[in-house]
Amino acid sequence: MTEFCFLTIAEASRLIAARKLSPVELTRAFLERIEALDPVLNAFILVTADKAMADARKAEGEIMAGGWKGPLHGIPIGLKDIYNTAGIATTGHSALFRHHVPVEDAVTTRLLAEAGTVLLGKLSTWEFAIGGTSMDLPWPPARNPWNPKHDPGGSSSGTGAAVAAGLAMGGMGTDTGGSIRFPAAWCGIAGLKPTYGRVSRRGILPLSFSLDHGGPMCWTSEDCALMMQVLSGFDPEDPGSADVPVPDFAAALSPSLKGLRVGVPRHFWETDSQADEDTKAALEAALDVMRGLGAEVVDVTLAPFTDYNDAAALISRSEAYAIHEQYLTRTPELYGEIARQRIMLGSFVRAADYVNALRQRGVLIRQLAEVMKTVDVLVTPTTPGPAPLLGEIGNVMSRSRSLFTRVFNLTGSPALSTPSGFSKDGLPLSMQIVGRPFQDDLVLRVGHAYETATAWRATRPALEAAPALAAE
């Protein structure tokens, strides 16, 4: 039944709705695959097998009775283990929260359940979504399914690994500086950081009040669109939530990019920072595909890459320390070394520096808005290169590994990572598609058009050939 695990959400949904695929049979196939392959990948912190089967039986009964709820009904998913789940541990991949069992679901957890999804379990993360690929935590770090000796990226590492490996059809990640798009890039999947305010964050363990985003990670942009239809909406109890109309994400998808203008800020990866040659070549080829689909591609100039990165880093560290100070000052030993040191950096930030970073943020948002009057989307690499070996990312990521993602947490823009090819070593490469605020549907349209015009989505990692790596 492995072939079931490589269906997209859209494909499985059509079969389920037509009663040609049983949610129970589908869920059983995923649980068997998880049992066989997760010892290699460590994508799951907790597999909720009993709940998954109960969810699947409930979905099947509802569908057989004529109560199909929509495209996510009966679809097996996973949640990054910072999404609260009532009665099920939400640990943040940390010893500090090892026994933390919420009494309520996160808003997004509830919305997905109401749509009829099947919860396979809780997925690995960098500790509290900041701690890096750490070996000193109660659970091991996730590994990259394309080569388990390599890093899957983070902080939504388990979600990226699980979706790529066919251990879940989709999943939820969070993104404060790139934590959806970064693992999506290195694991070769689609991952959307929605517009700030589009998806409620209530019930997600926070890291940075003004930079956190929750969003979907799937094999395709189309699947992300199906998840966004359920996830989007106003939450009056989330102070960052926006009361804006929700589009029909699936209806907006199109194979054509005719009439769209694509902006390319080349200075980000050619002068401000550096991407490797494979990544740059893949991006140029992707832009050629977009031209062939009818888009006009033009170069644009933004503020220097480091202006965005420096302001965002200062804000995120300050806000992370404000959240964690109560725990760090009492029980620092319950944090892994990387998370402890990264969060503690915020204790050295002066109030004046934080306020000035917020002021700079406003300037950069206005500058970007002016540029976006001339183009419909921006395209950049997601990361400067493919995944390194596990453990090569240290406490502080070097400039050579700077991500092109944090820029758009600072601005709150919708940003999608989607695969753009493979490196010479067979590891995924990726590009980032960025839109105007609340034009998430347009960003997904561009990703979908590119994916359907290229062959990258036809290749999955060959994990069956590497079981021996589980013991390494």
Secondary structure, 3 states (H helix, E strand, C coil): CHHHHCCCHHHHHHHHHCCCCCHHHHHHHHHHHHHHHHHHHCCEEEECHHHHHHHHHHHHHHHHCCCCCCCCCCCEEEEECCECECCECCCCCCHHHCCCCCCCCCHHHHHHHHCCCEEEEEECCCHHHCCCCCCCCCCCCCCCCCCCCECCCCCCHHHHHHHHHCCCCEEEEEECCCCCHHHHHHHCCEEEECCCCCECCCCECCCCCCCCEEEEEECCHHHHHHHHHHHECCCCCCCCCCCCCCCCHHHHCCCCCCCCEEEECCHHHHHHCCCCHHHHHHHHHHHHHHHHCCCEEEECCCCCHHHHHHHHHHHHHHHHHHHHHHHHCCCHHHCCHHHHHHHHHHHHCCHHHHHHHHHHHHHHHHHHHHHCCCCCEEEEECCCCCCCECCCCCCCCCHHHCCCCHHHHHHCCCEEEEEEEECCCCCEEEEEEEECCCCHHHHHHHHHHHHHHCCHHHCCCCHHHCHHHHHC
